[in-house]
Structure formats: C-alpha cells, structure tokens
Amino acid sequence: MVNPAYRMADSAKTLIRREGSYGRTLLQDKIGGQRRNQQESELPYLLPTIESWSDWSATFNDVDLWRPVIDAICDSEGIRYRSIQIPRSNTNAVFILDSQLVVKIYSPFWSEFDMEATLIEVLGANRTVSVPEIVAAGRYHDRVSWNYLIMEYLDGLTLDAVRPDIARRDLLCIATEVGRMTRSLHETPINPLGGVDTGESWDDMVDRRRRETLPELAGSGIITPQVSDALNVILEEVVANSNRSPRVVVHGDLESDHILLGRKDREWKITSVIDFGDAKIGVRDYEWMPLWLGLFDRDIEAMRVFLEAYDRSLLTDEELPRRVMAWTLLHDFGSDAITELIEKTNTPTPVVTLGELRQILWPGLEELFDVCGEARFYLRSDLLPRDLPE
C-alpha cells in the first residue's frame, strides 16, 4: 500500500483514469510545458550534457548527480522523501525512495516510456498479472525532455537470492508459478497497445537482429564461420515461419530481478512482475531466452515444468528447440547473454561445431520431450506443485 502522501493530485489521476493512455499524454504535455518554461529561464542546468551511450553509462546510477532532478520532480508532484537507493539492476535512471516509491527516469536513447506506462495501466486494470501501481507520470526538461514514472515500490525476493537455500520442490513450484503468470501475460489483449510508440516495429527489430547477431558472435571470436553458416540456416527458417505466428505481449526480460517472490501458506508465489521497459508485441518464443539462460539457468527440468504450466502442447512441439535456439540469437540481449555465458563457463573459443554450441547454451534441450522415469513424474497433468517431492 502506498502512503497517501505520495499519491498524485486527484485531478491528474482522474484524467488518466478517464482518458487512459491519451490522458497520460495530455498530463505529460501539460506538466512538461510548464516545467520547460520555468526551467529554461533558470540556468544552469542540473544535468551535464548526455549525448552518447558512454555518457549515459557514466551517469545513470549517480545518485548525487540525479538527486536535484529527483527533488524537483518530487516537489512538483507533492512528494517528500528521506532516503534514496538504487536497485541492483537497471539501465535507466531508477531510484527507490524510502522503500515506498520508485522513480524511473528514462534514457533518451531508446523508446520505452510509452509502452511501459501503457502496459502497466492495462495489466493493472485486468488484474491478471500483479504489477506496481503508477503514482505519477510526466516529463522533466533539463537540456532535453526526460520522461519519468513514479510507481509504488513492491518488496519481494528474487529467485537468484533464494535459489541456494530452497528445496528442489520449491524451485519447481516457482517454475510452475512463472509458467502460469507468463500465460496470463501473453493472453493480455493487444488492442490497447496498438498505437504505442516503441521506437522500432517488431519486424524492424527482427530484421536488425537478423543482420547483427551472427556477425557479432563471429566478430568477437565466439563462433567460427562454419557455425555461423549453420545458425544462419536455422535463423532463416525460423524467421520465415514466425510470420504465421500470432502476436502477443512479451515482457522481453523475464529474468530473476524482474520476478518478485514471496511465501504464502508455505508456498512460493509471485508477488509482482516489474520492469516492462523491454516489452513488445511479438511472438511468444521471444520470451524464452531470458527464462532459459537467466531465470532457470539452463535447468531443463525447471523449463519443462514451466512449459507444462504455460502450454503443455509445447512439450510435443518438436520444432521448439530450433525456435529456442533461433530466438536466443534474435533476442535484443542474445549476443550479450551468449558472450557472458561463454565467459562464465570458461569455454574455449571459437566454438567450432553447432553441436558444441548447443551443449553450452542449450544443454538437454533436444531431450526436452524425453519424459521418462522421474522426469515423467513432473509432467503428469494431475500433478500439483505441493505434490512434488523434496
């Protein structure tokens, strides 16, 4: 529950509630125009010139640099706070105030604000996926216009934090919960998101990643030209077939930091899903890479239980392993994730065969449908999470 002192003016919330995303845009323009006129006459600027990714990387986590901006934003929203922290993982300027609120100031180098603000609004109204409540939204002008959201802070544990201390049964319960949550997310109507500015269309993103990914991996010495050629055949086939796949809302980064967990009645539950800045309208296979390489850390049993809860028909889809491979490469974070894994596992490079690369990135994936013995136990359709063995 957010302290009432933090809430935005009733008139502003009514505008957003009445007009939805369009109302939020009106509010942003109204607030942004007022602040711009005021701030342009009140030099010097609070922020340095930020013109490149290297400029942004050097500044976005600097609390001292951003504090005057946060103070100005909070003052305009009638918010007071005492303490400020930065979260463990972010790429925008994100700050936690008094463990009550999150202020998220968006990078000027990509378009995330409109999608995240609108999608949180849609999910909050549908109540199918637990998300933070938006407390305020607007633009702050300092050299350029900085979009921002102020949201309630939701506490919770991450799977990375609890993994060393929980039983196998609990891990598989969490995988089941994540499968159900992801299914609900992908069932979200996409019509309310149709006109949202994402800066790049889905098709353009796929085309860009299609051109980038193999040269990135080959150029950094991770794969040989022969492996690149073999992967190119898979990419060509999967991309062509994806044109027939339905479009859904994908979070795009369902890794540990973005799925908050808690215990209820001795069972692990998802308390909230956060950070929708990388959300897109695309094919559902785009979602698997952060889950496979990130959240489940290539745990084939956890992935199998996840798929059982998400859509058990995928467990008889023999093309799924090829699509997982392809969308790992096509994902916006795919090349970085592969590079990090190669380094973490001290794998000699270049990887000289496709089979070797499969074993590093997708161990056991080809056996995803080999459900015998103990593995079959976890796939029984009548199996509830509480029935899983310790």
C-alpha positions in Angstrom: 0.0 0.0 0.0 1.4 3.4 -1.0 1.4 6.1 1.6 -1.4 8.6 0.7 1.1 11.4 1.0 2.8 10.1 -2.1 -0.3 10.0 -4.4 -0.6 12.3 -7.3 -3.2 15.0 -7.4 -6.8 13.7 -7.7 -7.4 15.7 -10.9 -4.4 14.2 -12.6 -5.4 10.6 -11.6 -8.9 11.3 -12.8 -7.6 12.4 -16.1 -5.5 9.3 -16.6 -8.4 7.1 -15.4 -10.9 8.8 -17.7 -8.7 9.0 -20.8 -6.3 6.1 -20.4 -3.0 6.5 -22.2 -4.2 9.5 -24.1 -5.0 11.2 -20.7 -1.5 10.4 -19.6 -0.1 12.1 -22.7 -2.2 15.2 -22.1 -0.9 15.2 -18.5 2.7 14.8 -19.6 2.4 17.7 -22.1 0.7 19.9 -19.6 3.2 19.3 -16.9 6.2 19.2 -19.3 5.3 22.5 -20.9 5.0 24.3 -17.6 8.3 22.9 -16.3 10.1 23.7 -19.5 9.2 27.3 -19.5 10.2 27.6 -15.9 13.5 25.7 -16.2 14.7 27.3 -19.4 14.8 30.6 -17.5 16.6 29.1 -14.5 20.1 28.2 -15.7 22.4 26.5 -15.0 21.1 23.1 -15.9 21.1 20.3 -13.3 22.4 17.6 -15.6 25.5 17.5 -17.7 25.3 17.1 -21.5 24.4 13.4 -22.2 24.8 12.7 -25.9 26.1 9.1 -26.1 25.7 5.7 -24.5 29.1 6.2 -22.8 27.8 9.4 -21.3 24.7 7.6 -20.1 26.6 4.7 -18.7 28.7 7.0 -16.6 25.8 8.9 -15.1 22.6 7.0 -14.8 23.4 5.4 -11.5 24.9 8.5 -9.9 22.7 9.4 -7.0 24.4 12.7 -6.3 24.0 13.8 -9.9 20.3 12.9 -10.1 19.2 13.9 -6.6 18.5 17.6 -7.6 16.4 16.3 -10.5 14.5 13.8 -8.3 13.9 16.6 -5.8 12.5 18.8 -8.5 10.2 16.1 -9.8 9.1 15.1 -6.3 8.4 18.7 -5.4 6.2 19.2 -8.5 4.3 16.0 -7.6 3.9 17.0 -3.9 6.1 14.1 -2.8 8.6 14.2 0.2 11.2 11.6 0.9 14.1 11.0 3.3 16.2 8.2 1.8 17.2 7.2 -1.7 18.7 4.0 -3.0 19.5 2.4 -6.4 18.2 -1.1 -7.3 20.7 -3.8 -8.1 20.0 -4.0 -11.8 18.8 -1.3 -14.2 19.7 0.5 -17.4 17.5 3.6 -16.9 18.0 6.1 -14.0 16.0 4.2 -11.3 15.8 5.3 -7.7 14.0 3.9 -4.6 12.6 6.4 -2.2 12.0 5.4 1.4 11.3 1.8 0.3 7.9 3.3 -0.8 8.3 4.6 -4.3 10.3 4.0 -7.4 11.3 6.9 -9.6 12.2 5.8 -13.1 13.8 8.4 -15.4 14.1 7.0 -18.9 17.2 7.1 -21.1 16.9 9.4 -24.1 18.4 6.8 -26.4 15.5 4.4 -26.7 11.7 4.5 -26.5 10.5 2.5 -23.5 8.3 5.0 -21.6 5.1 4.8 -23.6 5.0 1.0 -23.7 5.8 0.5 -20.1 3.4 3.2 -18.8 0.5 1.9 -21.0 1.2 -1.8 -20.4 1.3 -1.4 -16.6 -2.0 0.5 -16.9 -3.6 -2.3 -19.0 -2.3 -5.1 -16.7 -3.3 -3.2 -13.6 -6.9 -2.8 -14.9 -7.1 -6.5 -16.0 -5.6 -7.7 -12.7 -4.2 -10.9 -14.3 -0.6 -10.1 -13.7 0.5 -8.3 -10.5 2.3 -5.0 -11.4 3.2 -1.8 -9.5 0.7 1.0 -9.4 1.7 4.1 -11.2 1.6 7.1 -8.8 2.6 9.8 -11.2 3.9 10.3 -14.8 5.3 13.2 -16.7 8.3 14.9 -18.4 11.1 16.9 -16.8 13.0 19.2 -19.0 16.7 19.7 -18.5 18.6 20.3 -21.8 16.2 17.6 -23.2 12.9 16.2 -22.0 13.2 13.3 -19.6 10.2 11.0 -19.4 9.6 9.6 -15.9 7.3 7.3 -14.0 6.8 7.2 -10.2 5.5 3.8 -9.1 4.8 2.1 -5.8 7.8 0.1 -4.6 6.9 -3.6 -4.2 9.1 -5.7 -2.0 10.0 -9.3 -2.8 12.7 -11.8 -3.2 14.3 -12.9 -6.4 15.0 -16.5 -7.5 18.7 -15.8 -7.6 18.6 -14.7 -4.0 16.7 -17.8 -2.7 17.9 -20.5 -5.1 20.8 -21.7 -2.8 18.5 -22.2 0.2 15.3 -23.7 -1.2 14.4 -27.3 -1.9 14.1 -28.7 -5.4 10.4 -28.9 -4.8 10.2 -25.1 -4.2 12.2 -24.3 -7.3 9.8 -26.4 -9.4 6.8 -24.7 -7.7 8.3 -21.3 -8.7 8.7 -22.6 -12.3 5.0 -23.5 -12.3 4.0 -20.1 -11.0 6.1 -18.4 -13.6 4.5 -20.5 -16.3 1.0 -19.5 -15.2 2.0 -15.9 -15.0 3.6 -15.9 -18.4 0.5 -17.5 -19.9 -1.7 -14.7 -18.4 0.7 -12.0 -19.7 0.6 -13.5 -23.2 -3.2 -13.6 -23.1 -3.4 -9.8 -22.5 -5.4 -8.1 -25.2 -3.0 -6.2 -27.6 -5.5 -3.8 -29.0 -5.0 -1.1 -26.2 -1.3 -1.2 -27.1 -1.6 -0.9 -30.9 -0.7 2.8 -31.1 2.0 2.9 -28.6 5.3 4.3 -29.7 8.1 1.7 -29.2 10.6 3.4 -31.4 11.0 0.3 -33.6 8.5 -2.0 -35.0 8.7 -5.8 -34.3 9.6 -6.6 -37.9 12.3 -3.9 -37.9 13.7 -5.3 -34.7 13.8 -8.8 -36.1 15.4 -7.6 -39.3 18.0 -5.7 -37.3 18.9 -8.6 -35.1 18.9 -10.9 -38.1 21.7 -8.8 -39.6 23.6 -8.2 -36.3 23.7 -11.3 -34.3 25.9 -13.7 -36.2 28.5 -11.0 -37.2 28.6 -10.0 -33.5 29.4 -13.5 -32.4 31.8 -14.3 -35.2 33.5 -10.9 -35.0 34.2 -11.4 -31.3 35.7 -14.8 -32.0 33.0 -16.8 -30.2 31.9 -18.9 -33.2 33.6 -20.0 -36.5 32.3 -19.1 -40.0 31.1 -22.7 -40.3 29.0 -22.5 -37.1 27.7 -19.1 -38.3 26.6 -20.6 -41.6 24.8 -23.5 -39.8 23.0 -21.0 -37.5 22.1 -18.8 -40.5 20.1 -21.7 -41.9 18.1 -22.1 -38.7 17.5 -18.3 -38.4 16.3 -18.1 -42.0 13.8 -20.9 -41.4 12.5 -19.7 -38.0 12.1 -16.1 -39.1 10.1 -17.1 -42.2 7.8 -19.3 -40.2 7.4 -16.7 -37.4 5.4 -14.6 -39.8 2.5 -17.0 -39.3 2.7 -16.9 -35.5 0.2 -14.9 -33.5 1.4 -11.7 -31.9 1.2 -11.4 -28.1 2.5 -9.1 -25.3 6.0 -10.3 -24.4 7.8 -8.9 -21.4 11.2 -9.4 -23.1 13.3 -9.7 -20.0 11.8 -12.2 -17.5 15.0 -12.8 -15.6 15.4 -13.1 -11.9 15.4 -9.4 -10.9 12.1 -8.8 -12.6 10.0 -11.5 -11.0 9.5 -10.8 -7.2 8.6 -13.8 -5.0 7.1 -14.3 -1.5 5.9 -17.1 0.7 2.2 -17.6 1.3 0.7 -20.6 3.1 4.2 -22.2 2.9 4.2 -22.0 -0.9 6.2 -19.6 -3.1 4.1 -17.1 -5.1 4.9 -14.4 -7.5 4.1 -11.1 -5.7 4.8 -8.8 -8.7 6.4 -8.6 -12.1 8.4 -5.4 -12.7 10.3 -3.5 -15.5 8.3 -3.6 -18.7 10.7 -1.3 -20.5 11.6 -4.1 -22.9 8.1 -5.2 -23.6 7.0 -5.7 -27.2 4.1 -7.0 -29.3 5.8 -10.1 -30.9 5.9 -13.9 -31.0 5.9 -15.7 -27.7 9.2 -17.5 -28.5 11.0 -14.2 -27.9 10.2 -14.7 -24.2 12.2 -18.0 -23.7 15.8 -16.7 -23.8 15.8 -14.7 -20.5 13.9 -17.5 -18.9 16.2 -20.3 -20.1 19.6 -18.6 -19.8 18.6 -16.3 -16.9 15.8 -17.3 -14.5 16.2 -21.1 -14.8 19.9 -21.0 -15.6 19.6 -23.8 -18.2 17.8 -26.1 -15.8 16.0 -28.4 -18.2 13.6 -29.8 -15.5 12.6 -26.3 -14.4 12.0 -25.3 -18.1 9.9 -28.5 -18.6 7.7 -27.7 -15.6 7.4 -24.1 -16.7 6.2 -25.3 -20.2 3.8 -27.7 -18.6 2.1 -24.8 -16.7 2.4 -22.4 -19.6 1.2 -24.6 -22.5 1.7 -28.3 -22.4 1.3 -28.6 -26.1 4.8 -27.2 -26.5 6.1 -30.4 -25.0 5.1 -32.2 -28.1 6.2 -29.4 -30.5 9.4 -30.9 -32.0 10.3 -27.6 -33.6 10.5 -25.8 -30.2 14.3 -26.5 -29.7 15.1 -24.9 -33.0 13.0 -21.9 -32.2 14.5 -21.5 -28.8 18.0 -21.6 -30.4 16.9 -19.0 -33.0 15.2 -16.6 -30.7 18.1 -16.7 -28.3 20.2 -15.3 -31.1 17.5 -12.9 -32.3 16.7 -11.5 -28.8 18.0 -8.0 -28.3 20.1 -9.2 -25.4 21.0 -12.5 -27.1 24.6 -11.8 -28.1 25.4 -10.3 -24.7 23.8 -13.3 -22.9 25.8 -15.8 -25.0 29.0 -13.9 -24.5 28.5 -13.7 -20.8 27.8 -17.5 -20.6 30.8 -18.4 -22.6 33.0 -16.3 -20.3 31.3 -17.6 -17.1 31.8 -21.2 -18.1 35.4 -20.6 -19.3 34.6 -22.1 -22.6 37.5 -22.1 -25.2 36.7 -20.1 -28.2 35.9 -20.1 -31.0 33.3 -22.8 -30.7 33.9 -25.0 -33.8 30.7 -27.0 -34.2 27.0 -26.4 -33.8 26.7 -29.4 -31.5 29.3 -27.9 -29.1 27.4 -24.6 -29.1 24.2 -26.4 -28.4 25.7 -28.2 -25.5 26.9 -24.9 -24.0 23.9 -22.8 -24.5 21.0 -25.3 -24.6 22.2 -28.5 -22.7 19.4 -31.1 -22.7 17.1 -29.0 -24.9 16.9 -31.7 -27.6 15.8 -34.1 -24.8 13.0 -31.8 -23.7 10.5 -34.3 -24.8 12.3 -37.3 -23.3 9.9 -37.7 -20.4 10.6 -40.9 -18.7 11.3 -42.0 -15.2 11.5 -39.2 -12.6 11.1 -36.6 -15.3 7.7 -38.0 -16.3 6.6 -37.6 -12.8 7.0 -33.8 -13.1 4.9 -33.7 -16.2 1.8 -35.5 -15.0 -1.2 -33.3 -15.9 -2.8 -34.0 -12.5 0.4 -33.0 -10.6 0.0 -30.0 -8.3 3.1 -28.1 -7.0 2.5 -29.3 -3.4 2.8 -32.9 -4.6 6.4 -32.5 -5.9 9.0 -34.5 -4.0 11.6 -32.8 -1.9 
